[in-house]
Amino acid sequence: MKLKHCFISIIFIFIFIFFVVFPSNSFASSELLINSEACILIDVSSGKTLYEKDANKRLYPASTTKVMTAILTVENCNLQDEVTVSYWSINSVPATYTMGHIIPGQVFTVEELLNITMIASANDAAFALAEYIANLDNPDYLKDSSSEAKDSFDKSIAKFSNMMNEKAKELGCLDTNFVNPNGIHDENHYSTAYDLSLIGKYAYSNSIIRSIASKVSYDLPKNAVNNFTKYNNTNALLRSSSKYYYEYANGFKTGYTDAAGYCIIATAKKDNIDLLAVVLKGRYLEDGTASRESDCISLFNYGFNNYTTTNLISEGDIAKTIDIINGTNESKSLDLISADSLNCLVQKDEVIDATPTVSLNTVLAPIAKGQVVGTITYTIDSIEYSSELIASHDVYSSNVMNIILMLLCAFLVLLFLVTVLSISKNKKSKK
């Protein structure tokens, strides 16, 4: 008996030691090791946050700022518009900051300057775009080296910065303030990983910006003024020659200043999953590893390894079949067809409740084939996924049913009036 008690005691001691050495949470999904100061990983399609570290901490965004400049550029300009580079757009860039090797008086298209801004992270090109956009109603703005031109330039940058801040608020940014179009350091120029994910998500939805941000390099057409025509992307995740090359990466924008550290908005696509990561205040580790790039890779791998897409409904699927009460017998049975495919990102092996809500905005004939008659909505993890519902065929109005409906409406109106009069009569009799 004593031997049995001794054996049980040994077992309990072993279990105690085991859980001290190997805590229970070590068997759960391990926390990501993120060496940069702040980060966030989101699903681009839904905006769902998959991972975050201090995502609402206010930090300096450096050149990731230029993503907002790109947004305002494509929304306000024609890509073939011509921009004459001003003296102060070049000479307002502090020493040591990246330049695009453009010169005052040189003429570029908006598209050329946008490529130089996003791919080479050229601060002079960003200034040129911002000054141009701020003066769309004043094409003859001063471009020389005079003090009057400098004052005009400063006012233009302030105006453009206000446009940036208005757009940031429109996108839902909560703690962002821009004072220039390029991220040149200023204590009043700040953002958060969360806010930059909103800006990056919006930019990614624009095919022009997305195409530019995915380029490994850009060749500027040669001209007599400038022989510097080759620009390489500062995003190492895109370059196959880099040790940080990531095969699924497809954009977006890097940044660096001494105060901001190494920053990036990065995107990656694998199968039908689009992910966006923001990393702020990255640094070089003791082993020489760049935390900006390595943290991005860790975030993307986490997302692709732990999440998958579930199809809620496909384009052309029948969501519901209803009877149109005043339709003819031959046409009143109507299939409601989903106009879009809806996919939801969920954790692998997760079981979700995918019961939809159908809302109708048309219930009476006549109804034309292809007409929008309602919406179908799925709510998963507080995120709504919706598609319009369209009619599968023409529904013709039945004269007999129309007469019946008219009589029913007339009866209901009459019943309402009788009820009102009866109530009114009772009130008078009580007096």
C-alpha positions as CSV (number, residue, x, y, z in Angstrom):
1,M,0.0,0.0,0.0
2,K,2.9,2.3,0.9
3,L,4.5,1.5,-2.5
4,K,1.3,2.5,-4.3
5,H,1.1,5.8,-2.4
6,C,4.8,6.5,-3.2
7,F,4.1,5.8,-6.9
8,I,1.2,8.2,-7.0
9,S,3.2,10.9,-5.2
10,I,6.0,10.5,-7.8
11,I,3.4,10.8,-10.6
12,F,2.0,14.1,-9.1
13,I,5.5,15.5,-8.6
14,F,6.3,14.7,-12.3
15,I,3.1,16.3,-13.5
16,F,3.9,19.4,-11.4
17,I,7.4,19.7,-12.7
18,F,6.2,19.1,-16.3
19,F,3.8,22.0,-16.2
20,V,6.3,24.3,-14.5
21,V,8.8,23.6,-17.2
22,F,6.3,23.5,-20.1
23,P,3.4,25.9,-19.3
24,S,0.1,25.0,-20.8
25,N,0.2,28.0,-23.1
26,S,3.3,26.7,-24.8
27,F,1.1,24.1,-26.5
28,A,-1.3,26.7,-27.8
29,S,-0.5,28.8,-30.9
30,S,2.8,30.4,-30.1
31,E,2.9,34.2,-29.9
32,L,4.8,35.6,-32.9
33,L,8.2,37.0,-32.2
34,I,8.0,40.5,-33.6
35,N,11.1,42.6,-33.1
36,S,9.8,45.9,-34.5
37,E,8.0,48.3,-32.2
38,A,4.5,48.0,-33.8
39,C,2.8,45.9,-36.4
40,I,-0.5,44.8,-37.8
41,L,-1.6,42.0,-40.2
42,I,-5.0,42.3,-41.9
43,D,-7.1,40.4,-44.5
44,V,-7.4,42.9,-47.4
45,S,-10.8,41.6,-48.5
46,S,-12.6,42.1,-45.2
47,G,-10.2,44.3,-43.2
48,K,-10.2,41.7,-40.5
49,T,-7.2,42.0,-38.1
50,L,-5.4,38.7,-37.9
51,Y,-2.5,39.9,-35.6
52,E,-1.4,43.1,-34.0
53,K,1.3,44.5,-31.7
54,D,0.8,48.1,-30.4
55,A,-1.1,48.8,-33.6
56,N,-2.6,52.0,-32.2
57,K,0.7,53.4,-30.9
58,R,1.6,56.8,-32.5
59,L,4.8,56.5,-34.4
60,Y,6.5,58.2,-37.3
61,P,5.6,56.7,-40.7
62,A,8.6,58.0,-42.8
63,S,8.1,57.3,-46.5
64,T,5.1,55.0,-46.1
65,T,3.5,58.5,-46.1
66,K,3.9,58.4,-49.9
67,V,1.1,55.9,-50.2
68,M,-1.4,58.7,-49.3
69,T,0.3,61.0,-51.8
70,A,-0.2,58.3,-54.5
71,I,-3.9,58.0,-53.5
72,L,-4.5,61.8,-53.9
73,T,-2.5,61.8,-57.1
74,V,-4.6,59.2,-58.9
75,E,-7.8,60.7,-57.6
76,N,-7.0,64.2,-58.7
77,C,-4.9,63.9,-61.9
78,N,-4.8,62.4,-65.3
79,L,-1.7,60.2,-65.5
80,Q,-0.6,62.0,-68.7
81,D,-0.9,65.4,-67.2
82,E,2.5,67.2,-67.5
83,V,4.2,68.7,-64.4
84,T,7.1,71.2,-64.6
85,V,9.4,70.6,-61.6
86,S,9.8,73.7,-59.5
87,Y,13.1,74.9,-57.9
88,W,11.8,74.5,-54.3
89,S,10.4,71.0,-54.8
90,I,14.0,69.9,-55.3
91,N,15.7,72.3,-52.9
92,S,13.4,71.7,-49.9
93,V,14.5,68.1,-49.5
94,P,17.1,67.9,-46.6
95,A,20.5,66.4,-47.2
96,T,20.7,62.6,-46.8
97,Y,17.1,62.1,-47.9
98,T,16.4,60.0,-51.0
99,M,16.2,62.0,-54.3
100,G,15.0,61.1,-57.7
101,H,17.7,63.0,-59.6
102,I,15.3,65.3,-61.2
103,I,16.1,69.0,-61.9
104,P,14.2,72.3,-61.8
105,G,12.4,73.0,-65.0
106,Q,12.3,69.4,-66.1
107,V,8.8,68.3,-67.4
108,F,7.4,64.9,-66.4
109,T,4.1,63.2,-66.7
110,V,2.2,62.6,-63.5
111,E,2.6,58.8,-64.2
112,E,6.4,59.2,-64.4
113,L,6.6,61.2,-61.1
114,L,4.3,58.7,-59.4
115,N,6.5,55.8,-60.4
116,I,9.6,57.6,-59.2
117,T,7.9,58.5,-55.9
118,M,6.6,55.0,-55.1
119,I,9.4,52.9,-56.5
120,A,12.5,54.9,-55.7
121,S,11.0,56.7,-52.7
122,A,12.1,60.0,-54.2
123,N,11.2,62.9,-51.9
124,D,11.7,65.5,-54.6
125,A,9.2,63.8,-56.9
126,A,6.6,63.6,-54.1
127,F,7.1,67.4,-53.5
128,A,6.6,68.1,-57.2
129,L,3.3,66.1,-57.3
130,A,2.0,67.7,-54.1
131,E,2.8,71.2,-55.3
132,Y,1.1,70.5,-58.7
133,I,-2.0,69.0,-57.2
134,A,-2.4,71.9,-54.7
135,N,-2.3,74.3,-57.7
136,L,-4.6,72.5,-60.1
137,D,-6.7,75.7,-60.1
138,N,-3.6,77.8,-60.5
139,P,-1.4,76.2,-63.3
140,D,0.9,79.3,-63.5
141,Y,2.2,79.0,-59.9
142,L,5.7,80.2,-59.3
143,K,8.4,77.7,-60.0
144,D,11.6,79.8,-59.7
145,S,14.1,80.2,-56.9
146,S,12.6,83.5,-55.6
147,S,11.4,84.0,-52.0
148,E,7.9,84.5,-53.3
149,A,8.1,81.1,-55.0
150,K,9.3,79.6,-51.7
151,D,6.3,81.1,-49.8
152,S,4.0,79.8,-52.6
153,F,5.6,76.3,-52.3
154,D,5.2,76.2,-48.5
155,K,1.5,77.2,-48.8
156,S,1.0,74.5,-51.4
157,I,2.5,71.8,-49.2
158,A,0.3,72.9,-46.3
159,K,-2.8,72.8,-48.6
160,F,-1.8,69.3,-49.8
161,S,-1.2,68.1,-46.3
162,N,-4.7,69.2,-45.3
163,M,-6.0,67.2,-48.3
164,M,-4.1,64.2,-47.0
165,N,-5.5,64.6,-43.5
166,E,-9.1,64.9,-44.8
167,K,-8.6,61.7,-46.8
168,A,-7.2,59.9,-43.8
169,K,-10.3,60.8,-41.7
170,E,-12.5,59.7,-44.6
171,L,-10.8,56.3,-44.5
172,G,-11.4,56.0,-40.8
173,C,-7.9,56.8,-39.5
174,L,-8.0,57.7,-35.8
175,D,-4.6,59.0,-35.0
176,T,-2.8,60.3,-38.1
177,N,-1.5,63.7,-39.0
178,F,0.5,64.6,-42.1
179,V,2.5,67.8,-42.6
180,N,4.2,66.9,-45.8
181,P,3.7,64.4,-48.8
182,N,6.8,62.3,-48.3
183,G,7.5,61.6,-44.6
184,I,10.4,63.9,-44.1
185,H,10.7,63.9,-40.3
186,D,8.6,66.3,-38.3
187,E,7.3,65.8,-34.7
188,N,3.8,66.6,-35.9
189,H,3.9,64.1,-38.7
190,Y,2.7,60.7,-37.3
191,S,0.4,57.7,-37.7
192,T,-0.2,54.3,-36.4
193,A,0.1,50.7,-37.8
194,Y,-3.7,50.5,-37.7
195,D,-4.2,53.7,-39.6
196,L,-1.6,52.9,-42.2
197,S,-3.3,49.5,-42.7
198,L,-6.5,51.4,-43.7
199,I,-4.5,53.7,-46.1
200,G,-2.7,50.7,-47.5
201,K,-5.9,48.7,-48.0
202,Y,-7.5,51.6,-49.8
203,A,-4.5,52.1,-52.1
204,Y,-4.3,48.3,-52.8
205,S,-7.8,48.5,-54.2
206,N,-6.7,50.9,-56.8
207,S,-5.3,49.0,-59.8
208,I,-2.9,51.9,-60.9
209,I,-1.2,52.2,-57.5
210,R,-1.2,48.5,-57.0
211,S,0.6,48.0,-60.4
212,I,3.2,50.6,-59.6
213,A,3.9,49.3,-56.1
214,S,4.5,45.8,-57.4
215,K,7.3,46.8,-59.8
216,V,10.8,45.7,-59.0
217,S,12.2,48.5,-61.0
218,Y,11.2,51.4,-63.3
219,D,12.9,52.6,-66.5
220,L,12.2,56.3,-67.1
221,P,12.1,57.2,-70.8
222,K,15.4,58.9,-71.7
223,N,15.5,62.6,-72.5
224,A,18.1,65.2,-73.2
225,V,17.9,66.8,-69.7
226,N,18.4,63.8,-67.4
227,N,20.4,60.6,-68.2
228,F,19.4,58.9,-64.9
229,T,16.6,56.6,-66.0
230,K,16.8,53.4,-63.9
231,Y,15.0,53.2,-60.5
232,N,15.0,50.2,-58.3
233,N,12.3,49.4,-55.8
234,T,13.3,49.9,-52.1
235,N,11.1,46.9,-51.1
236,A,13.5,44.0,-50.6
237,L,10.6,41.5,-50.3
238,L,10.1,41.9,-54.1
239,R,13.7,41.5,-55.2
240,S,14.6,37.9,-56.0
241,S,18.3,38.8,-55.4
242,S,17.6,39.8,-51.8
243,K,17.9,37.4,-48.8
244,Y,14.5,38.8,-47.7
245,Y,12.8,37.9,-51.0
246,Y,9.3,36.6,-50.3
247,E,7.7,34.7,-53.2
248,Y,4.1,35.8,-52.4
249,A,5.0,39.5,-51.9
250,N,3.4,41.9,-54.4
251,G,4.0,45.4,-53.0
252,F,3.9,48.0,-51.3
253,K,6.0,50.9,-49.8
254,T,9.0,51.2,-47.5
255,G,10.1,54.0,-45.3
256,Y,13.1,55.1,-43.1
257,T,14.3,58.0,-41.1
258,D,16.5,58.0,-38.0
259,A,13.5,58.9,-35.8
260,A,11.1,56.5,-37.5
261,G,13.4,53.5,-37.9
262,Y,12.6,51.0,-40.7
263,C,9.0,51.0,-41.7
264,I,6.9,49.3,-44.4
265,I,3.4,48.7,-45.7
266,A,3.7,45.3,-47.4
267,T,1.2,43.1,-49.3
268,A,1.3,39.5,-50.3
269,K,-1.1,37.2,-52.2
270,K,-1.3,33.4,-52.0
271,D,-4.1,31.4,-53.7
272,N,-7.1,33.6,-53.1
273,I,-5.9,35.3,-49.9
274,D,-4.6,38.9,-49.9
275,L,-2.8,40.0,-46.8
276,L,-1.4,43.4,-45.8
277,A,1.2,44.0,-43.1
278,V,2.4,47.2,-41.5
279,V,5.6,47.2,-39.6
280,L,6.8,50.4,-37.8
281,K,10.1,51.2,-36.1
282,G,12.0,48.2,-37.3
283,R,15.7,47.8,-36.6
284,Y,18.7,45.7,-37.3
285,L,19.2,43.0,-34.8
286,E,22.6,41.9,-33.3
287,D,22.8,39.1,-35.8
288,G,22.4,41.5,-38.7
289,T,18.8,40.6,-39.4
290,A,16.5,43.4,-40.6
291,S,13.4,43.2,-38.4
292,R,11.3,45.1,-40.9
293,E,11.6,42.5,-43.5
294,S,11.8,39.5,-41.2
295,D,8.8,40.6,-39.2
296,C,6.8,40.9,-42.5
297,I,7.7,37.4,-43.5
298,S,6.7,36.1,-40.0
299,L,3.4,37.9,-40.3
300,F,2.6,36.7,-43.8
301,N,3.6,33.1,-42.9
302,Y,1.4,33.3,-39.8
303,G,-1.6,34.4,-41.9
304,F,-1.2,31.9,-44.7
305,N,-0.5,29.0,-42.4
306,N,-3.4,29.6,-40.0
307,Y,-6.2,31.0,-42.2
308,T,-8.1,29.9,-45.1
309,T,-11.1,31.1,-47.2
310,T,-14.6,29.7,-46.9
311,N,-17.0,30.3,-49.7
312,L,-20.3,31.7,-48.4
313,I,-22.0,31.9,-51.8
314,S,-20.8,31.9,-55.4
315,E,-21.8,34.3,-58.2
316,G,-24.9,32.8,-59.9
317,D,-25.9,30.7,-57.0
318,I,-29.6,30.6,-56.0
319,A,-29.9,32.3,-52.6
320,K,-33.6,31.8,-52.2
321,T,-36.8,31.1,-54.2
322,I,-39.9,33.2,-53.5
323,D,-43.4,33.5,-54.9
324,I,-44.4,36.9,-56.2
325,I,-48.0,37.2,-55.0
326,N,-49.3,39.2,-58.0
327,G,-47.3,37.3,-60.6
328,T,-48.8,35.1,-63.2
329,N,-49.0,31.4,-62.4
330,E,-46.3,30.7,-65.0
331,S,-43.8,33.3,-63.8
332,K,-44.5,34.0,-60.1
333,S,-41.9,31.5,-58.7
334,L,-38.7,33.5,-58.7
335,D,-35.1,32.5,-58.0
336,L,-33.0,35.2,-56.3
337,I,-29.5,35.0,-57.8
338,S,-26.3,36.2,-56.0
339,A,-24.6,38.8,-58.1
340,D,-21.2,38.3,-56.5
341,S,-19.1,35.6,-54.8
342,L,-18.6,36.1,-51.1
343,N,-15.6,34.6,-49.4
344,C,-14.8,34.7,-45.7
345,L,-11.3,34.3,-44.2
346,V,-11.5,32.0,-41.1
347,Q,-9.0,30.1,-39.0
348,K,-8.3,26.7,-40.4
349,D,-10.6,24.0,-38.9
350,E,-12.9,26.7,-37.5
351,V,-16.6,26.0,-37.8
352,I,-18.7,29.1,-38.5
353,D,-22.4,29.9,-38.5
354,A,-23.1,31.0,-42.1
355,T,-26.8,31.6,-41.9
356,P,-27.6,34.6,-44.2
357,T,-30.1,37.3,-43.9
358,V,-32.1,38.1,-47.1
359,S,-33.6,41.6,-47.5
360,L,-36.1,42.3,-50.3
361,N,-36.7,45.7,-51.9
362,T,-39.2,44.4,-54.5
363,V,-42.0,42.0,-53.8
364,L,-44.6,42.8,-56.5
365,A,-44.6,42.3,-60.3
366,P,-43.7,43.3,-62.8
367,I,-40.1,42.3,-62.3
368,A,-37.5,42.2,-65.1
369,K,-34.9,39.5,-65.5
370,G,-31.6,40.8,-64.0
371,Q,-33.3,43.4,-61.8
372,V,-31.9,43.9,-58.4
373,V,-34.6,42.7,-55.9
374,G,-32.7,42.6,-52.6
375,T,-29.5,41.7,-50.8
376,I,-28.1,38.7,-49.0
377,T,-25.8,39.4,-46.0
378,Y,-23.7,37.1,-43.9
379,T,-22.3,38.3,-40.6
380,I,-19.1,36.5,-39.5
381,D,-17.1,37.8,-36.5
382,S,-19.0,41.1,-36.6
383,I,-18.0,41.6,-40.3
384,E,-20.7,41.8,-42.9
385,Y,-20.4,40.2,-46.3
386,S,-23.1,41.3,-48.7
387,S,-24.2,40.8,-52.3
388,E,-27.0,42.1,-54.4
389,L,-29.7,39.6,-55.4
390,I,-31.0,39.7,-58.9
391,A,-34.1,38.2,-60.5
392,S,-33.7,35.0,-62.5
393,H,-36.4,35.8,-65.0
394,D,-39.2,38.1,-65.9
395,V,-42.2,38.1,-63.6
396,Y,-45.4,39.2,-65.3
397,S,-48.2,40.9,-63.4
398,S,-51.5,39.0,-63.1
399,N,-54.6,41.2,-63.7
400,V,-56.7,39.0,-61.4
401,M,-54.2,39.2,-58.5
402,N,-53.9,43.0,-59.1
403,I,-57.6,43.4,-58.7
404,I,-57.6,41.3,-55.5
405,L,-54.7,43.3,-54.1
406,M,-56.5,46.6,-54.9
407,L,-59.7,45.4,-53.2
408,L,-57.6,44.2,-50.2
409,C,-55.9,47.6,-49.9
410,A,-59.2,49.4,-50.2
411,F,-60.6,47.1,-47.4
412,L,-57.7,47.8,-45.2
413,V,-58.0,51.6,-45.7
414,L,-61.7,51.4,-45.0
415,L,-61.1,49.3,-41.9
416,F,-58.6,51.9,-40.7
417,L,-61.0,54.8,-41.2
418,V,-63.8,53.0,-39.4
419,T,-61.5,52.3,-36.5
420,V,-60.3,55.9,-36.3
421,L,-64.0,57.2,-36.4
422,S,-65.0,54.7,-33.7
423,I,-62.2,55.8,-31.4
424,S,-63.1,59.4,-32.0
425,K,-66.8,58.8,-31.2
426,N,-66.0,56.9,-28.0
427,K,-63.8,59.8,-26.8
428,K,-66.6,62.3,-27.4
429,S,-69.2,60.1,-25.7
430,K,-67.0,60.0,-22.6
431,K,-66.9,63.8,-22.4
